């Protein structure tokens, strides 16, 4: 039967406790999704800092995630008692929710309602806000053609408005607090890092502003938002 030691990544980032979930991550919006989920679910884990400025292209990391992106995990106690390596934050959230039996609703219908909003974040909100950040704040800001940033500002506004409307009269996006909120809220927080709140009219989105504040007031989120530490 394979063990954690059979994963090449464990040689570069050795486990202190090989019996718990190993998290390979960095505190970006995608990275903290998993640390927040682990804290909220009360699952034992060990965090390894994976620098997004070099570590993700090492052979050891690529052996776990060939797409060279954080986060990734290895659960030494996966299905059928064998270790399981996973990448893609949405897939990891669903796996952890099913493993723990937490934050994925109480019925099959609840489960798929939560998953649809995880997919909304994975396929729309995250990529669009990431592109907005690139063209508004980083190297893309040097491009003289205004059309790229205009496109991503417009699409970011549309997606944020979808969320703002969905939250009317609600505390959480899919009913009860769930992995959908863990997927979405860190990306909303990223708008401040991208210095893009004003360009998307953030402060007019009253439901979203209150939602983000509510999310970041949770003790588990406060513990997890800088796991693994940047320094």
C-alpha positions in Angstrom: 0.0 0.0 0.0 1.4 3.4 -0.9 2.3 5.9 1.8 3.0 9.6 2.1 6.7 8.8 1.6 6.0 7.6 -1.9 5.0 11.1 -3.0 8.1 12.9 -4.3 6.9 16.2 -2.9 7.3 14.8 0.6 11.1 14.6 0.1 11.4 18.4 -0.6 8.8 19.4 2.0 8.9 16.6 4.6 6.0 16.0 6.9 6.5 16.4 10.6 3.3 14.5 11.2 2.7 12.1 8.2 -0.6 11.0 9.6 -2.5 14.3 8.9 -3.5 16.1 5.7 -0.5 17.8 4.1 -1.3 21.3 2.6 1.0 22.8 0.1 0.0 26.4 -0.4 0.5 30.1 -0.2 -1.9 32.7 1.2 -3.4 33.9 -2.0 -7.2 34.0 -2.6 -7.0 30.4 -3.9 -4.6 29.2 -1.3 -6.5 30.4 1.8 -9.7 28.6 0.6 -8.2 25.3 1.8 -6.6 26.5 5.0 -10.0 28.2 5.9 -11.9 25.0 5.1 -9.5 22.9 7.2 -9.8 25.2 10.1 -13.6 25.4 9.8 -14.0 21.7 9.5 -11.6 20.9 12.4 -9.5 18.5 10.2 -5.9 17.9 11.4 -3.4 19.2 8.9 0.2 20.4 8.4 0.9 23.4 6.1 3.9 23.8 3.9 4.7 27.2 2.3 5.0 26.9 -1.5 6.4 30.1 -2.9 4.5 31.1 -6.1 7.7 32.7 -7.3 9.6 29.5 -7.9 8.5 26.5 -5.8 5.6 25.6 -8.1 7.8 24.8 -11.0 10.1 22.4 -9.1 9.9 18.7 -10.1 8.7 17.8 -6.7 5.7 20.2 -6.8 4.9 19.3 -10.4 4.7 15.6 -9.4 1.6 16.5 -7.3 0.2 19.3 -9.5 1.3 19.2 -13.1 -0.5 22.6 -13.6 2.1 24.2 -11.2 -0.5 26.1 -9.2 -1.2 26.2 -5.4 -3.0 24.8 -3.5 -2.6 21.1 -3.4 -3.0 18.5 -0.7 -2.2 14.9 0.2 -4.6 13.1 2.5 -2.7 10.1 3.9 -6.0 8.7 4.9 -7.9 9.0 1.7 -10.6 6.8 0.2 -10.2 3.1 0.9 -7.5 4.0 3.4 -4.9 4.9 0.7 -3.2 8.3 0.3 -4.8 10.7 -2.1 -3.1 13.7 -3.7 -5.4 16.5 -5.1 -5.0 19.8 -6.8 -7.5 22.5 -7.9 -9.0 24.4 -4.9 -12.6 23.7 -5.9 -12.0 20.0 -6.0 -10.2 20.1 -2.7 -13.1 22.0 -1.0 -15.6 19.4 -2.2 -13.4 16.5 -1.1 -12.8 18.0 2.4 -16.5 18.8 2.8 -17.5 15.2 1.9 -14.7 13.8 4.1 -15.7 15.8 7.1 -19.5 15.9 6.4 -19.4 19.6 7.0 -20.2 22.8 5.0 -21.8 21.1 2.1 -25.5 21.3 3.2 -27.8 18.8 4.9 -29.5 17.3 1.8 -28.4 16.3 -1.7 -30.1 19.4 -3.1 -28.2 21.6 -0.6 -25.0 19.9 -1.7 -25.4 20.8 -5.4 -26.6 24.3 -4.6 -23.3 24.9 -2.8 -21.3 23.2 -5.5 -22.9 25.4 -8.2 -21.6 28.5 -6.5 -18.1 26.9 -6.1 -18.2 26.4 -9.8 -19.3 30.1 -10.3 -16.2 31.2 -8.4 -13.9 28.8 -10.2 -15.1 29.4 -13.7 -16.0 33.1 -13.5 -15.3 35.2 -10.4 -11.8 34.1 -9.7 -10.5 34.2 -13.3 -12.1 37.5 -14.0 -10.9 39.2 -10.9 -7.5 37.8 -11.4 -7.4 39.3 -14.9 -8.7 42.6 -13.6 -5.9 42.7 -11.1 -3.3 42.0 -13.8 -4.6 44.7 -16.2 -5.4 47.2 -13.5 -2.5 47.0 -11.1 0.3 44.8 -12.6 2.1 44.6 -15.9 -1.0 44.8 -17.9 -1.5 48.3 -16.7 1.3 49.4 -19.0 -0.7 48.4 -22.1 -2.0 51.5 -23.8 -5.0 49.8 -25.4 -7.9 50.4 -22.9 -10.0 47.5 -24.1 -8.5 44.7 -21.9 -9.0 46.5 -18.7 -12.4 47.8 -19.8 -13.5 44.2 -20.6 -12.4 42.8 -17.2 -13.8 45.8 -15.2 -17.2 45.3 -16.9 -17.3 41.5 -16.3 -16.1 41.9 -12.7 -19.0 44.4 -12.1 -21.5 42.0 -13.7 -20.3 39.0 -11.5 -20.2 41.1 -8.4 -23.7 42.3 -9.0 -24.9 38.7 -9.4 -23.5 38.0 -6.0 -24.9 41.2 -4.5 -28.4 40.3 -5.7 -28.0 36.6 -4.5 -27.2 37.9 -1.0 -30.3 40.0 -0.7 -31.9 39.0 2.6 -29.3 36.3 3.2 -26.2 35.9 5.3 -24.6 33.3 3.1 -24.5 32.6 -0.6 -26.2 29.1 -0.7 -28.3 29.2 2.4 -26.2 27.9 5.3 -22.5 28.8 5.5 -20.7 26.4 3.2 -17.7 25.8 1.0 -19.4 28.2 -1.5 -18.6 31.1 0.8 -15.1 29.8 1.4 -14.5 29.8 -2.3 -16.0 33.2 -3.0 -15.1 35.5 -0.1 -11.3 35.4 -0.4 -11.6 36.6 -4.0 -13.7 39.6 -2.8 -11.0 40.4 -0.3 -8.5 40.3 -3.2 -10.1 43.4 -4.7 -8.4 45.5 -2.0 -5.0 44.0 -2.8 -5.6 44.7 -6.5 -6.5 48.4 -5.6 -9.6 47.8 -7.7 -12.5 48.4 -5.3 -13.3 51.9 -6.7 -13.2 50.8 -10.3 -15.8 48.1 -9.7 -18.0 50.2 -7.4 -17.4 48.0 -4.4 -18.8 50.3 -1.8 -22.2 50.5 -3.6 -22.6 46.7 -3.3 -23.9 46.9 0.3 -24.8 43.2 0.5 -21.3 42.1 -0.6 -19.6 44.6 1.8 -21.5 43.2 4.8 -21.0 39.6 3.5 -17.2 40.0 3.4 -17.1 41.6 6.8 -19.2 38.8 8.2 -17.0 36.2 6.6 -13.7 37.7 7.9 -15.2 38.0 11.4 -15.3 34.2 11.8 -12.6 32.9 14.1 -11.5 30.1 11.8 -11.1 32.6 8.9 -9.0 34.8 11.1 -6.8 31.9 12.0 -6.4 30.7 8.5 -6.1 33.8 6.4 -2.3 33.8 6.7 -1.7 30.0 6.6 1.0 29.1 5.7 2.6 32.4 6.7 4.2 34.5 3.9 7.3 35.0 6.0 
